[in-house]
Amino acid sequence: TYNFEGFNIYRYPTSGFETSQRQLVATFDIVNGVTTVIDMVPDPEVGLRPVVTARGTDSGIQYSVTFENLTNFTDYYYGITAYAY
């Protein structure tokens, strides 16, 4: 069983949504003292190893956000990923 903890908002430079090119622009998570989510990830050399999969801020959940300094007639690409523990 996993409990919803929060989500990240990312900005991408193109519509390709390449994970390696994304920029984290906001993180919102439940205020509950959980700020680091660690998951066991397969590693061919050692088997399973712990990896930090999310870092929260205990900032609380927001369902709207305003981005400043945007330019008219410019395409912007955003993505959201949720995380749980």
N, C-alpha and C positions, 0 to 999 in steps of 0.2 A: 504494500500500500504506500502510495506517495501522497504528500500534502502539497498543494499549490503554495509556492513561496513568493514568486515575483516574476517580473519580466524585464527584458532589455529591449531598447529601441536602437536600431543601427541605421546609419546612412551609408548608402552604396554609391559609388561614382558612376555606375552604368546600370542598365536594366538587366545585366547578366547575373547580378546578385552573387558574385564570387565571394565566398566567406573570407578569403585571405585579404580582400580589399575593403572590407567593411570597417566602419568607424563607430564605436560605441558613443551614443549621444545622450542616453538617459537610462537609468535603472530605477525601478520602483519595486519595493518589496514590503511584505507584511511586517509591521513593527512587533517583533516577538523575540528579539535577541539572536536569531539565526542570521548570520551575515556571510557565512562561508558554507557552500554545499560541496561535499566531497563524494565522489563516486568511484567504484572499483572498475578500472578499465583494463581490458586484456593487453598484455605485453608479451610478445613471443619469447623474450629472454627470461622473464621472471614469473610468468603467469599473470595473475591479477595484481594491479598496483593501484594505490589511491591517487586520485587526481582531482584537483580543484576544478569543478565544472561550472560554478557560478559564484560571484561575489556580490552580495547585497549591501545595502546601506541602512536598513531599518528606517527608510524614509517614508514608508506608507505607500499604499496603492493609489495611483492617480489614473484617471481614464481620459484625460486630455492633457496636451502639452502644447506650448507655443514655441515655435522656432523663430528667432530673430535673424536679421541680416540675410533674408532670402531675396533673390532677384526676380523681377517679373520676366515672363517668357523663358524661363529656365526649367528644365525637367529635374526633379529631385526624386530619389528612390529611397524608400525606407522599408525596413523589415522589423518584425517583432518576434522574439523568442521567449517563451515562458519556461520557467524552471520550477522544479519541485524537489522535495527531499524526503 
